[in-house]
Amino acid sequence: MKRTITTLLILTFILSGCGNKSATNNVDIPKPSLAVQAQDKCFSNDGQKYRTSVKFEINADNKISGTVVSDEYEETPIEKASFTGTKIGNTFKVQFIGKPPVVGASSEWTDKVWTLQKINGVETLVIIFNAKNYDTNIWSNTSYEFVPCN
């Protein structure tokens, strides 16, 4: 019985936080951190008429937020849109806040997931657009590859 009470007192002492001090100099001993740092990503695609960049942050809870910037090579106006989403494995389900920027005269954004893939050893963001084939004039899902920003 005496041993049980002593054990309970020691456990209570440790669990109450009093056990976080060094026995020799009464200094706080840091507890290990479970926090994961956010990851910043940036990818770009130089299309025929537009340069598009996608920048985003992946938080510890796999939520993402970022911006897409699109600019026409010969023009000065830049289109920009923010987005949020969720990361699942190597895919991202994204929702734009407002209207997404133009990426080409014959390319339209879709609600399909974005994917991170290794292509020729390089981490690449693949986004599926509804795009018009200039040879056949038929619209279809087309994968655009965005490479890491310089």
C-alpha positions as CSV (number, residue, x, y, z in Angstrom):
1,M,0.0,0.0,0.0
2,K,2.8,2.4,0.9
3,R,4.6,1.6,-2.4
4,T,1.3,2.3,-4.4
5,I,0.9,5.7,-2.7
6,T,4.5,6.6,-3.3
7,T,4.2,5.6,-7.0
8,L,1.0,7.7,-7.4
9,L,2.7,10.7,-5.8
10,I,5.7,10.5,-8.1
11,L,3.4,10.1,-11.2
12,T,1.3,13.1,-10.1
13,F,4.5,15.1,-9.6
14,I,5.8,14.2,-13.1
15,L,2.5,14.7,-14.9
16,S,1.9,18.0,-13.3
17,G,4.8,19.5,-15.1
18,C,7.1,19.8,-12.1
19,G,9.3,17.2,-13.7
20,N,10.3,19.5,-16.5
21,K,13.1,21.1,-14.4
22,S,16.6,19.9,-14.3
23,A,17.4,18.4,-10.9
24,T,20.8,20.2,-10.7
25,N,20.2,23.8,-11.7
26,N,16.4,24.2,-11.9
27,V,16.5,25.1,-15.6
28,D,13.5,24.3,-17.9
29,I,14.1,21.3,-20.2
30,P,12.6,22.0,-23.6
31,K,9.9,19.6,-24.7
32,P,10.2,18.1,-28.2
33,S,8.2,20.1,-30.8
34,L,5.7,18.3,-33.0
35,A,5.1,21.4,-35.2
36,V,5.8,21.0,-38.9
37,Q,6.9,24.0,-40.9
38,A,4.9,25.2,-43.8
39,Q,6.3,24.5,-47.3
40,D,6.4,27.2,-49.9
41,K,6.1,26.1,-53.6
42,C,6.4,28.0,-56.8
43,F,5.9,26.7,-60.4
44,S,5.7,28.4,-63.8
45,N,4.6,27.7,-67.3
46,D,5.7,29.7,-70.4
47,G,2.9,29.1,-72.8
48,Q,2.6,30.4,-76.4
49,K,1.1,33.8,-75.4
50,Y,1.0,33.8,-71.6
51,R,3.5,33.2,-68.8
52,T,1.7,31.8,-65.7
53,S,3.1,31.3,-62.3
54,V,1.6,29.4,-59.4
55,K,2.8,30.1,-55.8
56,F,1.4,28.5,-52.7
57,E,2.0,27.4,-49.2
58,I,1.3,23.9,-47.8
59,N,0.4,24.2,-44.1
60,A,1.0,21.5,-41.5
61,D,-2.7,20.5,-41.7
62,N,-2.4,20.0,-45.5
63,K,-4.4,23.1,-46.3
64,I,-3.0,25.2,-49.1
65,S,-3.3,28.8,-50.1
66,G,-1.7,30.7,-52.9
67,T,-1.9,32.9,-56.0
68,V,-1.8,32.4,-59.7
69,V,-0.3,35.2,-61.8
70,S,-0.7,35.3,-65.6
71,D,0.8,37.9,-67.9
72,E,0.8,38.2,-71.6
73,Y,4.3,38.5,-73.1
74,E,3.6,41.6,-75.2
75,E,1.3,43.3,-72.8
76,T,1.8,44.9,-69.4
77,P,-1.5,44.0,-67.6
78,I,-1.1,41.2,-65.2
79,E,-4.0,39.0,-64.0
80,K,-3.8,37.6,-60.5
81,A,-6.2,35.3,-58.5
82,S,-6.0,33.8,-55.1
83,F,-7.0,30.2,-54.3
84,T,-7.3,27.8,-51.3
85,G,-7.4,24.1,-51.2
86,T,-6.5,20.8,-49.6
87,K,-3.5,18.5,-50.2
88,I,-4.1,14.8,-50.3
89,G,-1.0,12.8,-51.1
90,N,0.5,14.4,-54.1
91,T,-2.7,16.0,-55.4
92,F,-4.4,19.3,-54.6
93,K,-8.1,20.1,-54.7
94,V,-8.2,23.8,-55.4
95,Q,-10.9,26.5,-55.4
96,F,-10.3,30.0,-56.7
97,I,-11.4,33.0,-54.8
98,G,-13.1,34.9,-57.6
99,K,-12.3,34.5,-61.3
100,P,-9.1,32.7,-62.3
101,P,-6.7,34.5,-64.6
102,V,-6.5,33.9,-68.3
103,V,-3.8,31.4,-69.3
104,G,-4.4,31.4,-73.1
105,A,-6.9,32.3,-75.7
106,S,-8.0,28.6,-76.1
107,S,-7.4,27.3,-72.6
108,E,-9.9,27.2,-69.7
109,W,-9.4,26.3,-66.0
110,T,-11.2,23.1,-64.8
111,D,-12.1,21.8,-61.4
112,K,-9.8,18.8,-61.8
113,V,-7.2,18.1,-59.1
114,W,-3.6,19.4,-59.6
115,T,-0.8,16.9,-59.2
116,L,2.8,17.0,-58.2
117,Q,4.9,14.6,-60.3
118,K,8.5,13.9,-60.9
119,I,9.1,14.4,-64.6
120,N,12.7,13.8,-65.8
121,G,13.8,14.0,-62.1
122,V,12.2,17.4,-61.6
123,E,9.2,18.1,-59.3
124,T,6.5,19.4,-61.6
125,L,3.0,20.7,-61.0
126,V,0.6,19.2,-63.6
127,I,-2.7,21.1,-64.1
128,I,-5.4,19.8,-66.4
129,F,-7.1,22.5,-68.6
130,N,-9.9,22.4,-71.1
131,A,-7.9,23.3,-74.2
132,K,-8.6,23.6,-77.9
133,N,-6.4,21.6,-80.3
134,Y,-5.5,24.1,-83.1
135,D,-5.2,21.2,-85.7
136,T,-8.6,19.6,-85.0
137,N,-10.5,22.5,-83.4
138,I,-11.6,20.0,-80.8
139,W,-11.7,21.0,-77.1
140,S,-10.4,18.3,-74.6
141,N,-8.6,17.9,-71.2
142,T,-5.0,18.8,-71.7
143,S,-2.2,18.5,-69.1
144,Y,0.0,21.6,-68.7
145,E,3.3,21.1,-66.9
146,F,4.5,23.8,-64.5
147,V,8.2,23.7,-63.6
148,P,9.9,25.1,-60.5
149,C,10.3,28.9,-60.6
150,N,13.8,30.2,-61.1
